[in-house]
Amino acid sequence: MRGFFTQSLEMMSPESMANTKMLTKAIEGDVAFHTWDGGAEYPFGAETFVVRGGKIVAQTLGMYVPE
C-alpha cells in the first residue's frame, strides 16, 4: 500500500497537490470514506478505506480525470 500511495502522489503535479481540498468525510467503525477536489487536473475523487489494527486492509478509489 505504501508503494501505491507514494506512486499516486508522485503522479500529481505540485499545482494539483497545492489545490487539493477534502469535500466530505465520513467514518463509521473501521470504514472511512471521503471525497476530494484536486483542481483542474483531478477535479473529483472518492476513496474508501477499511482500517483494522491501525493498518489499511482495503481501499477503493474513483476519480474523474478530464482528457
Biopython code that builds the backbone (N, CA, C, O; Angstrom):
import numpy as np
from Bio.PDB.StructureBuilder import StructureBuilder

atoms = [
    (1, "MET", "N", (0.824, -1.193, 0.000)),
    (1, "MET", "CA", (0.000, 0.000, 0.000)),
    (1, "MET", "C", (0.866, 1.254, 0.000)),
    (1, "MET", "O", (0.542, 2.233, -0.672)),
    (2, "ARG", "N", (1.952, 1.231, 0.741)),
    (2, "ARG", "CA", (2.824, 2.407, 0.801)),
    (2, "ARG", "C", (3.332, 2.751, -0.594)),
    (2, "ARG", "O", (3.350, 3.923, -0.972)),
    (3, "GLY", "N", (3.742, 1.754, -1.357)),
    (3, "GLY", "CA", (4.223, 1.985, -2.719)),
    (3, "GLY", "C", (3.145, 2.577, -3.610)),
    (3, "GLY", "O", (3.417, 3.466, -4.417)),
    (4, "PHE", "N", (1.923, 2.084, -3.465)),
    (4, "PHE", "CA", (0.805, 2.605, -4.247)),
    (4, "PHE", "C", (0.594, 4.088, -3.966)),
    (4, "PHE", "O", (0.483, 4.891, -4.892)),
    (5, "PHE", "N", (0.539, 4.451, -2.680)),
    (5, "PHE", "CA", (0.311, 5.851, -2.328)),
    (5, "PHE", "C", (1.474, 6.733, -2.748)),
    (5, "PHE", "O", (1.269, 7.852, -3.216)),
    (6, "THR", "N", (2.684, 6.241, -2.586)),
    (6, "THR", "CA", (3.850, 7.018, -2.999)),
    (6, "THR", "C", (3.801, 7.294, -4.494)),
    (6, "THR", "O", (4.010, 8.430, -4.921)),
    (7, "GLN", "N", (3.528, 6.274, -5.290)),
    (7, "GLN", "CA", (3.452, 6.434, -6.738)),
    (7, "GLN", "C", (2.286, 7.343, -7.130)),
    (7, "GLN", "O", (2.425, 8.171, -8.031)),
    (8, "SER", "N", (1.158, 7.198, -6.473)),
    (8, "SER", "CA", (-0.004, 8.036, -6.790)),
    (8, "SER", "C", (0.289, 9.504, -6.530)),
    (8, "SER", "O", (-0.048, 10.362, -7.346)),
    (9, "LEU", "N", (0.908, 9.793, -5.407)),
    (9, "LEU", "CA", (1.215, 11.188, -5.076)),
    (9, "LEU", "C", (2.287, 11.761, -5.997)),
    (9, "LEU", "O", (2.259, 12.952, -6.307)),
    (10, "GLU", "N", (3.225, 10.935, -6.435)),
    (10, "GLU", "CA", (4.267, 11.397, -7.359)),
    (10, "GLU", "C", (3.683, 11.767, -8.723)),
    (10, "GLU", "O", (4.259, 12.589, -9.436)),
    (11, "MET", "N", (2.552, 11.173, -9.092)),
    (11, "MET", "CA", (1.916, 11.461, -10.378)),
    (11, "MET", "C", (1.233, 12.825, -10.377)),
    (11, "MET", "O", (1.019, 13.406, -11.441)),
    (12, "MET", "N", (0.890, 13.339, -9.211)),
    (12, "MET", "CA", (0.181, 14.618, -9.135)),
    (12, "MET", "C", (1.174, 15.770, -9.250)),
    (12, "MET", "O", (2.247, 15.741, -8.648)),
    (13, "SER", "N", (0.806, 16.780, -10.027)),
    (13, "SER", "CA", (1.660, 17.949, -10.171)),
    (13, "SER", "C", (1.662, 18.745, -8.861)),
    (13, "SER", "O", (0.733, 18.619, -8.062)),
    (14, "PRO", "N", (2.697, 19.563, -8.633)),
    (14, "PRO", "CA", (2.713, 20.406, -7.434)),
    (14, "PRO", "C", (1.476, 21.312, -7.357)),
    (14, "PRO", "O", (0.961, 21.560, -6.267)),
    (15, "GLU", "N", (1.002, 21.800, -8.497)),
    (15, "GLU", "CA", (-0.191, 22.651, -8.523)),
    (15, "GLU", "C", (-1.417, 21.882, -8.030)),
    (15, "GLU", "O", (-2.203, 22.386, -7.228)),
    (16, "SER", "N", (-1.562, 20.659, -8.524)),
    (16, "SER", "CA", (-2.694, 19.838, -8.109)),
    (16, "SER", "C", (-2.607, 19.521, -6.616)),
    (16, "SER", "O", (-3.617, 19.576, -5.914)),
    (17, "MET", "N", (-1.422, 19.191, -6.127)),
    (17, "MET", "CA", (-1.239, 18.902, -4.697)),
    (17, "MET", "C", (-1.626, 20.120, -3.858)),
    (17, "MET", "O", (-2.291, 19.983, -2.832)),
    (18, "ALA", "N", (-1.208, 21.310, -4.296)),
    (18, "ALA", "CA", (-1.487, 22.538, -3.543)),
    (18, "ALA", "C", (-2.970, 22.888, -3.560)),
    (18, "ALA", "O", (-3.467, 23.528, -2.633)),
    (19, "ASN", "N", (-3.682, 22.471, -4.611)),
    (19, "ASN", "CA", (-5.094, 22.833, -4.757)),
    (19, "ASN", "C", (-6.060, 21.761, -4.262)),
    (19, "ASN", "O", (-7.273, 21.965, -4.312)),
    (20, "THR", "N", (-5.561, 20.639, -3.792)),
    (20, "THR", "CA", (-6.432, 19.556, -3.358)),
    (20, "THR", "C", (-7.138, 19.923, -2.056)),
    (20, "THR", "O", (-6.519, 20.363, -1.087)),
    (21, "LYS", "N", (-8.469, 19.725, -2.070)),
    (21, "LYS", "CA", (-9.298, 20.031, -0.900)),
    (21, "LYS", "C", (-10.214, 18.853, -0.609)),
    (21, "LYS", "O", (-10.771, 18.250, -1.526)),
    (22, "MET", "N", (-10.369, 18.529, 0.659)),
    (22, "MET", "CA", (-11.321, 17.500, 1.044)),
    (22, "MET", "C", (-12.719, 18.103, 0.983)),
    (22, "MET", "O", (-12.954, 19.191, 1.508)),
    (23, "LEU", "N", (-13.645, 17.392, 0.342)),
    (23, "LEU", "CA", (-15.023, 17.869, 0.216)),
    (23, "LEU", "C", (-15.922, 17.276, 1.296)),
    (23, "LEU", "O", (-16.692, 17.991, 1.937)),
    (24, "THR", "N", (-15.819, 15.971, 1.490)),
    (24, "THR", "CA", (-16.640, 15.309, 2.507)),
    (24, "THR", "C", (-15.798, 14.273, 3.232)),
    (24, "THR", "O", (-14.779, 13.811, 2.718)),
    (25, "LYS", "N", (-16.238, 13.915, 4.433)),
    (25, "LYS", "CA", (-15.554, 12.874, 5.206)),
    (25, "LYS", "C", (-16.594, 12.169, 6.067)),
    (25, "LYS", "O", (-17.398, 12.819, 6.735)),
    (26, "ALA", "N", (-16.577, 10.841, 6.051)),
    (26, "ALA", "CA", (-17.481, 10.054, 6.884)),
    (26, "ALA", "C", (-16.720, 8.850, 7.419)),
    (26, "ALA", "O", (-16.023, 8.165, 6.669)),
    (27, "ILE", "N", (-16.853, 8.595, 8.708)),
    (27, "ILE", "CA", (-16.202, 7.451, 9.335)),
    (27, "ILE", "C", (-17.249, 6.684, 10.125)),
    (27, "ILE", "O", (-17.986, 7.256, 10.928)),
    (28, "GLU", "N", (-17.302, 5.394, 9.885)),
    (28, "GLU", "CA", (-18.234, 4.520, 10.578)),
    (28, "GLU", "C", (-17.495, 3.240, 10.928)),
    (28, "GLU", "O", (-17.200, 2.434, 10.046)),
    (29, "GLY", "N", (-17.196, 3.046, 12.197)),
    (29, "GLY", "CA", (-16.453, 1.858, 12.612)),
    (29, "GLY", "C", (-15.074, 1.838, 11.981)),
    (29, "GLY", "O", (-14.297, 2.779, 12.144)),
    (30, "ASP", "N", (-14.766, 0.762, 11.256)),
    (30, "ASP", "CA", (-13.441, 0.646, 10.631)),
    (30, "ASP", "C", (-13.436, 1.083, 9.159)),
    (30, "ASP", "O", (-12.482, 0.804, 8.434)),
    (31, "VAL", "N", (-14.503, 1.768, 8.718)),
    (31, "VAL", "CA", (-14.601, 2.228, 7.331)),
    (31, "VAL", "C", (-14.597, 3.755, 7.284)),
    (31, "VAL", "O", (-15.357, 4.409, 7.998)),
    (32, "ALA", "N", (-13.739, 4.311, 6.439)),
    (32, "ALA", "CA", (-13.681, 5.759, 6.224)),
    (32, "ALA", "C", (-13.912, 6.038, 4.745)),
    (32, "ALA", "O", (-13.423, 5.312, 3.879)),
    (33, "PHE", "N", (-14.659, 7.094, 4.471)),
    (33, "PHE", "CA", (-14.963, 7.495, 3.100)),
    (33, "PHE", "C", (-14.744, 8.994, 2.994)),
    (33, "PHE", "O", (-15.121, 9.747, 3.892)),
    (34, "HIS", "N", (-14.137, 9.426, 1.901)),
    (34, "HIS", "CA", (-14.023, 10.866, 1.681)),
    (34, "HIS", "C", (-14.025, 11.170, 0.196)),
    (34, "HIS", "O", (-13.682, 10.326, -0.632)),
    (35, "THR", "N", (-14.421, 12.400, -0.124)),
    (35, "THR", "CA", (-14.361, 12.896, -1.494)),
    (35, "THR", "C", (-13.453, 14.119, -1.494)),
    (35, "THR", "O", (-13.309, 14.806, -0.482)),
    (36, "TRP", "N", (-12.849, 14.373, -2.639)),
    (36, "TRP", "CA", (-11.902, 15.472, -2.723)),
    (36, "TRP", "C", (-11.901, 16.105, -4.102)),
    (36, "TRP", "O", (-12.354, 15.514, -5.082)),
    (37, "ASP", "N", (-11.387, 17.307, -4.149)),
    (37, "ASP", "CA", (-11.245, 18.089, -5.380)),
    (37, "ASP", "C", (-9.758, 18.378, -5.531)),
    (37, "ASP", "O", (-9.152, 19.004, -4.662)),
    (38, "GLY", "N", (-9.174, 17.924, -6.629)),
    (38, "GLY", "CA", (-7.748, 18.123, -6.879)),
    (38, "GLY", "C", (-7.467, 19.200, -7.906)),
    (38, "GLY", "O", (-6.428, 19.170, -8.564)),
    (39, "GLY", "N", (-8.378, 20.152, -8.054)),
    (39, "GLY", "CA", (-8.175, 21.230, -9.015)),
    (39, "GLY", "C", (-8.451, 20.770, -10.440)),
    (39, "GLY", "O", (-9.107, 19.751, -10.656)),
    (40, "ALA", "N", (-7.953, 21.519, -11.402)),
    (40, "ALA", "CA", (-8.240, 21.252, -12.811)),
    (40, "ALA", "C", (-7.741, 19.887, -13.276)),
    (40, "ALA", "O", (-8.360, 19.261, -14.137)),
    (41, "GLU", "N", (-6.641, 19.430, -12.720)),
    (41, "GLU", "CA", (-6.034, 18.164, -13.143)),
    (41, "GLU", "C", (-6.859, 16.945, -12.707)),
    (41, "GLU", "O", (-7.021, 15.996, -13.473)),
    (42, "TYR", "N", (-7.372, 16.977, -11.491)),
    (42, "TYR", "CA", (-8.187, 15.892, -10.917)),
    (42, "TYR", "C", (-9.362, 16.524, -10.180)),
    (42, "TYR", "O", (-9.317, 16.647, -8.956)),
    (43, "PRO", "N", (-10.421, 16.931, -10.896)),
    (43, "PRO", "CA", (-11.480, 17.712, -10.264)),
    (43, "PRO", "C", (-12.372, 16.970, -9.268)),
    (43, "PRO", "O", (-13.069, 17.616, -8.485)),
    (44, "PHE", "N", (-12.372, 15.641, -9.273)),
    (44, "PHE", "CA", (-13.189, 14.928, -8.298)),
    (44, "PHE", "C", (-12.619, 13.549, -8.037)),
    (44, "PHE", "O", (-12.236, 12.831, -8.960)),
    (45, "GLY", "N", (-12.570, 13.191, -6.767)),
    (45, "GLY", "CA", (-12.146, 11.855, -6.381)),
    (45, "GLY", "C", (-12.938, 11.386, -5.184)),
    (45, "GLY", "O", (-13.414, 12.195, -4.388)),
    (46, "ALA", "N", (-13.080, 10.078, -5.055)),
    (46, "ALA", "CA", (-13.770, 9.473, -3.919)),
    (46, "ALA", "C", (-12.977, 8.237, -3.503)),
    (46, "ALA", "O", (-12.577, 7.431, -4.343)),
    (47, "GLU", "N", (-12.755, 8.100, -2.207)),
    (47, "GLU", "CA", (-11.991, 6.960, -1.695)),
    (47, "GLU", "C", (-12.683, 6.371, -0.476)),
    (47, "GLU", "O", (-13.329, 7.072, 0.303)),
    (48, "THR", "N", (-12.528, 5.073, -0.339)),
    (48, "THR", "CA", (-12.999, 4.345, 0.825)),
    (48, "THR", "C", (-11.820, 3.565, 1.381)),
    (48, "THR", "O", (-11.051, 2.963, 0.631)),
    (49, "PHE", "N", (-11.683, 3.580, 2.692)),
    (49, "PHE", "CA", (-10.623, 2.824, 3.362)),
    (49, "PHE", "C", (-11.241, 1.940, 4.428)),
    (49, "PHE", "O", (-12.170, 2.352, 5.122)),
    (50, "VAL", "N", (-10.726, 0.722, 4.559)),
    (50, "VAL", "CA", (-11.066, -0.152, 5.677)),
    (50, "VAL", "C", (-9.780, -0.283, 6.485)),
    (50, "VAL", "O", (-8.750, -0.714, 5.966)),
    (51, "VAL", "N", (-9.850, 0.095, 7.771)),
    (51, "VAL", "CA", (-8.674, 0.104, 8.630)),
    (51, "VAL", "C", (-8.900, -0.866, 9.784)),
    (51, "VAL", "O", (-9.917, -0.798, 10.474)),
    (52, "ARG", "N", (-7.949, -1.762, 9.984)),
    (52, "ARG", "CA", (-8.014, -2.711, 11.098)),
    (52, "ARG", "C", (-6.651, -2.773, 11.763)),
    (52, "ARG", "O", (-5.629, -2.911, 11.091)),
    (53, "GLY", "N", (-6.638, -2.672, 13.052)),
    (53, "GLY", "CA", (-5.370, -2.720, 13.782)),
    (53, "GLY", "C", (-4.427, -1.600, 13.369)),
    (53, "GLY", "O", (-3.209, -1.775, 13.400)),
    (54, "GLY", "N", (-4.975, -0.453, 12.983)),
    (54, "GLY", "CA", (-4.154, 0.685, 12.583)),
    (54, "GLY", "C", (-3.563, 0.579, 11.193)),
    (54, "GLY", "O", (-2.729, 1.400, 10.813)),
    (55, "LYS", "N", (-3.988, -0.433, 10.417)),
    (55, "LYS", "CA", (-3.468, -0.611, 9.061)),
    (55, "LYS", "C", (-4.603, -0.643, 8.048)),
    (55, "LYS", "O", (-5.683, -1.166, 8.323)),
    (56, "ILE", "N", (-4.344, -0.077, 6.873)),
    (56, "ILE", "CA", (-5.331, -0.127, 5.794)),
    (56, "ILE", "C", (-5.345, -1.551, 5.245)),
    (56, "ILE", "O", (-4.320, -2.059, 4.792)),
    (57, "VAL", "N", (-6.514, -2.189, 5.290)),
    (57, "VAL", "CA", (-6.632, -3.553, 4.765)),
    (57, "VAL", "C", (-7.354, -3.586, 3.425)),
    (57, "VAL", "O", (-7.258, -4.570, 2.691)),
    (58, "ALA", "N", (-8.080, -2.513, 3.100)),
    (58, "ALA", "CA", (-8.745, -2.412, 1.801)),
    (58, "ALA", "C", (-8.937, -0.941, 1.478)),
    (58, "ALA", "O", (-9.109, -0.112, 2.372)),
    (59, "GLN", "N", (-8.905, -0.625, 0.179)),
    (59, "GLN", "CA", (-9.065, 0.749, -0.262)),
    (59, "GLN", "C", (-9.683, 0.742, -1.646)),
    (59, "GLN", "O", (-9.349, -0.099, -2.480)),
    (60, "THR", "N", (-10.594, 1.694, -1.890)),
    (60, "THR", "CA", (-11.130, 1.898, -3.229)),
    (60, "THR", "C", (-10.853, 3.329, -3.636)),
    (60, "THR", "O", (-10.742, 4.214, -2.787)),
    (61, "LEU", "N", (-10.740, 3.556, -4.939)),
    (61, "LEU", "CA", (-10.508, 4.896, -5.458)),
    (61, "LEU", "C", (-11.263, 5.053, -6.773)),
    (61, "LEU", "O", (-11.187, 4.205, -7.661)),
    (62, "GLY", "N", (-11.976, 6.136, -6.869)),
    (62, "GLY", "CA", (-12.622, 6.512, -8.117)),
    (62, "GLY", "C", (-12.350, 7.990, -8.321)),
    (62, "GLY", "O", (-12.485, 8.779, -7.385)),
    (63, "MET", "N", (-11.966, 8.380, -9.539)),
    (63, "MET", "CA", (-11.742, 9.796, -9.765)),
    (63, "MET", "C", (-12.005, 10.144, -11.212)),
    (63, "MET", "O", (-11.903, 9.310, -12.112)),
    (64, "TYR", "N", (-12.345, 11.401, -11.405)),
    (64, "TYR", "CA", (-12.575, 11.931, -12.737)),
    (64, "TYR", "C", (-11.297, 12.631, -13.188)),
    (64, "TYR", "O", (-10.776, 13.500, -12.489)),
    (65, "VAL", "N", (-10.799, 12.248, -14.354)),
    (65, "VAL", "CA", (-9.612, 12.876, -14.940)),
    (65, "VAL", "C", (-10.014, 13.376, -16.318)),
    (65, "VAL", "O", (-10.218, 12.575, -17.231)),
    (66, "PRO", "N", (-10.132, 14.710, -16.484)),
    (66, "PRO", "CA", (-10.515, 15.231, -17.796)),
    (66, "PRO", "C", (-9.458, 14.909, -18.856)),
    (66, "PRO", "O", (-8.267, 14.835, -18.553)),
    (67, "GLU", "N", (-9.895, 14.725, -20.069)),
    (67, "GLU", "CA", (-8.957, 14.410, -21.151)),
    (67, "GLU", "C", (-8.395, 15.674, -21.754)),
    (67, "GLU", "O", (-7.587, 15.610, -22.680)),
]
sb = StructureBuilder()
sb.init_structure("model")
sb.init_model(0)
sb.init_chain("A")
sb.init_seg("    ")
for serial, (resi, resn, name, xyz) in enumerate(atoms, 1):
    if name == "N":
        sb.init_residue(resn, " ", resi, " ")
    sb.init_atom(name, np.array(xyz, "f"), 0.0, 1.0, " ", f" {name:<3s}", serial, name[0])
structure = sb.get_structure()
